[in-house]
Amino acid sequence: GGGGSRLHRAENGDFVAYARWPSKEDRDKAFADYSKDPNRAIPQREGKAELIEEVWLDIIDDLLIPEAELPKRFR
């Protein structure tokens, strides 16, 4: 599956989310069921999401500290 995801809140209150996948092919395969049936919706926890054009990024250097190793002030 995926390699986790992050959800951020921007200064203007908008939410921005992204997920990490091993490859585009793995992501496309995981979402294939949703694109086959146009009446099937991806579940949302609450509210309304506005999807924007996907942006694919290559990780050049990953400096994020694993969640378990974060200082207490981040929890």
C-alpha positions as CSV (number, residue, x, y, z in Angstrom):
1,G,0.0,0.0,0.0
2,G,0.8,3.6,0.5
3,G,3.6,5.0,2.6
4,G,1.5,7.3,4.7
5,S,0.0,10.7,4.2
6,R,0.0,14.2,5.7
7,L,-2.7,16.7,6.2
8,H,-1.8,20.4,6.7
9,R,-3.9,23.4,7.5
10,A,-2.8,26.6,5.6
11,E,-2.8,30.0,7.2
12,N,-6.1,30.8,5.3
13,G,-7.8,27.8,6.8
14,D,-7.6,25.5,3.7
15,F,-6.5,22.0,4.2
16,V,-3.7,20.5,2.0
17,A,-3.1,16.7,1.9
18,Y,-0.7,14.5,0.2
19,A,0.2,10.8,0.3
20,R,3.4,8.9,-0.4
21,W,3.3,5.9,-2.7
22,P,6.2,3.7,-3.8
23,S,5.3,4.4,-7.5
24,K,2.6,5.9,-9.7
25,E,1.7,2.4,-10.8
26,D,1.1,1.3,-7.2
27,R,-1.1,4.3,-6.6
28,D,-3.1,3.8,-9.8
29,K,-3.6,0.1,-9.0
30,A,-4.9,1.0,-5.5
31,F,-7.4,3.5,-6.9
32,A,-8.5,1.4,-9.9
33,D,-11.7,0.2,-8.3
34,Y,-12.8,3.8,-7.7
35,S,-12.2,4.8,-11.3
36,K,-14.1,1.8,-12.7
37,D,-17.3,2.7,-11.1
38,P,-18.3,6.4,-11.5
39,N,-21.1,6.0,-8.8
40,R,-18.6,4.9,-6.2
41,A,-17.3,7.7,-4.1
42,I,-14.1,7.8,-2.0
43,P,-15.2,8.1,1.6
44,Q,-14.7,11.4,3.4
45,R,-14.7,11.9,7.1
46,E,-16.6,15.2,7.0
47,G,-17.2,18.2,5.0
48,K,-16.6,18.7,1.3
49,A,-13.3,18.2,-0.5
50,E,-12.2,20.0,-3.6
51,L,-9.8,17.9,-5.6
52,I,-7.3,19.8,-7.7
53,E,-5.0,18.5,-10.4
54,E,-2.6,15.9,-9.0
55,V,1.0,16.9,-8.7
56,W,3.7,14.2,-8.7
57,L,6.8,15.0,-6.7
58,D,10.1,13.1,-6.6
59,I,11.6,13.0,-3.1
60,I,15.1,14.4,-3.3
61,D,15.9,14.3,0.4
62,D,13.5,13.2,3.1
63,L,14.3,15.1,6.3
64,L,11.0,14.5,8.1
65,I,11.5,12.9,11.5
66,P,9.5,9.7,12.1
67,E,6.4,10.3,14.2
68,A,7.7,8.1,17.1
69,E,10.9,10.2,17.3
70,L,9.4,13.6,17.4
71,P,9.9,15.8,20.5
72,K,6.9,16.0,22.9
73,R,6.1,19.5,21.7
74,F,4.9,18.1,18.4
75,R,2.4,15.7,20.0
